[in-house]
């Protein structure tokens, strides 16, 4: 008999109750998706116009500027950054050439430190996890004057030479590289030039030098332009790259809220322009603030819930504006800004006060794995992603070795380090499949491994007092009619108990009594001598 579904919210319950077979359920979902898409307006200007909780695939766009790489079925396939067409699975070398105090213990690394920080075994471990690319943030002027004007070869430079040495190590194990140009802080302000007193021509010359370096390196597959608030700069920076190489892949930094503004200049005619999307999860107070344990869990639940919809702008941009998307920053397991707690600009809302509760907590382990899986699913819809960091720097140059840490996430910084979260079992491994057939695309089998991550929402089990709460290290003391206050470390009572009598120390009491008798006899004798009281005694001759 036909069964009527009251509304879309009852679909999963109806299916779970056995009132709908799987094929009918899929057909209803498909109708629902097309109804949402067909009723959405301003699709070409709204990155979330076709969102359906990350479940719908955007295809068959009506715009004429779709990539020429579209398949015969009309489905738009994003161009690849890698020469082998694979999905970019990258990790960022945080703190190597651009200061990242949270990754280096507040220390600015010398080039010798950098060489000791990232060793050959690190790159081999990356490959073992399924990483195929490294992302290296470098100063915008790292390659300035690196090449001689006479064209006789590179002049050399400490930073550039160190970058080159890391590229050689990476290339030996089959890793590709993306260079991310980072302008000084004063370059990011619109001071009438390219920044605060930095002329446009200097910025463009720096970028041209970097593009020349990238072009001559067989390991570098793309160059990311520096961020700039000056709307006149993106097209001129792109022109600087093209003056050195008209085929080098260029990444334009952008955020979801400014997609249209950042990518307003005409895209590359040769289809070598990509969007570098920042998906950081700590952009405002609502993202990071929490003041108690339940609030911490609800914040995690919130970030899990919204992660899957990130696929919407990732698919929207190549579909409507012919610009594939690469996730350049923000991919990690942190949900707050605790790594910056030592910064003078840090705003303390209580979000970092209970990190110890997450250590060895099965609840946090499950939900962190869920967050990682959902991010992998959504971010793999573009041309690739880069995890925020590989490891934390120590003075001995070893970083946080997974064996030494035992796979335990005991500091907020480790949530941003791929090696640590992998050792803790908080990311689906391997990141790539080793059983790819020749008939399948390199990334399709990989997507299958995380393809179920967004099928259902996260489990809303953030109530406290259950078995998922991290165990207390030791049982609290017996407080009788009171209770143990974990904050103050003492027992609290509504009515304080009477003070118990102190035990009698008879040894001390006896000593005190003896001393008192002796002192009394001495005082009596002294008093008699003073008063001349010698009644009853005869004076000796």
Secondary structure, 3 states (H helix, E strand, C coil): CCCCCCCHHHHHHHHHCCCCCHHHHHHHHHHHHHHHHHHCCCCCCCCCCCCCCCCCCCCCCCCCCCCCCCCCCCCCCCCCCCCCCCCEEEEECCCCCCCCHHHHCCCCCCHHHHHHHCCHHHHHHHHHHCCCEEEEEEECCCCCCCECCCCCCECCCHHHHHHHHHHHHHHHCCCEEEEEEECCHHHHCCCCCCCCCCCHHHHHHHHHHHHHHHHHCCCEEEEECCCCCCCCHHHHHHHHHHHHCCCCEEEEEEEHHHHHHHCCCCCCCCCCEEEEEECCCCCCHHHHCCCCHHHHHHHHHHHHHHHHHHHHHHHHHHHHHCCCEEEEEEECCCCCCHHHCCCCCCCCCCCCCCHHHHCCCHHHHHHHHHHHHHHHHHHCCCCEEEECECCCCCCCCCCCCHHHHCCCCCCHHHHHEHHHHHHCCCCCCCCCCCCCCCCCCCCHHHHHHHCCCCCCCCCCCCCCCCCCCCCCCCCCCCCCCCEEECCCCEEECCCCCCCCCCCCCHHHHHHHHHHHHHHHHHHHHHHHHHHCCCCCCCCCC
